[in-house]
């Protein structure tokens, strides 16, 4: 039986780990320092707790890191400090350069790095996200096998470390930034009382995030994770000489929603936070 360690069971990590269990994989997690919500999710999905990270590292054949991108390197350092020598999959939304740093960190302890990216919503009976994997060929197959027959669709990429991360941020740079821009556009129309007319215009189009106003609160609630991802996207754009202004601006917009982390606010509150966020405080 393959043993997988998950760092950490957030909304994505817990559900991805649950899919791995379907193939008979034993999934470990470390409750130390984690929130009550993480503990509830881990219990709900049948994850096996261990007392310390060192215990998880000792037992796991594969470790999957799914955490906020700003914490990805710190998580890798903690794993490396425990002398992990198995397969370390970083599935976070980080730039190729950040991914290279993470790879160097975990390789110091003898681990093999796999670059991963999850594109799509958390897996469920109705949703099947894709898990893209790149890195050493002999390490990709064992990771993909964890999810055979599950709702997580593993896709192997050629080209080595950085490919999966580049793909993730290529997608995120549009998908997340455009939702932030749609919210700002709607807020401007709302301030001038023409939001109904704006929606009438866009609803005649084939598709438009601007018409999906009910999604704006979800964007706001997730911005504590999406904002750092947009900063990583900006880094990735700069690395190849592309303008990073839009990604930086999307991150700045999302910072204004910091107080709405993991909430279920109504649209009016979300729009108001765009006016009263950190960047609009009086000097």
Secondary structure as UniProt FT lines:
FT   STRAND          3..7
FT   HELIX           11..21
FT   TURN            22..24
FT   STRAND          26..30
FT   TURN            32..33
FT   HELIX           36..44
FT   TURN            45..46
FT   STRAND          48..50
FT   HELIX           53..59
FT   STRAND          62..65
FT   HELIX           69..71
FT   HELIX           72..81
FT   TURN            82..83
FT   STRAND          87..90
FT   HELIX           96..107
FT   TURN            108..110
FT   STRAND          112..119
FT   STRAND          130..135
FT   HELIX           137..145
FT   TURN            146..149
FT   STRAND          153..156
FT   TURN            161..162
FT   HELIX           163..191
FT   TURN            192..193
FT   HELIX           195..202
FT   TURN            203..204
FT   HELIX           209..211
FT   HELIX           213..215
FT   HELIX           216..239
FT   TURN            240..241
FT   HELIX           245..255
FT   TURN            256..257
FT   HELIX           258..260
FT   TURN            261..262
FT   HELIX           267..276
FT   HELIX           278..280
//
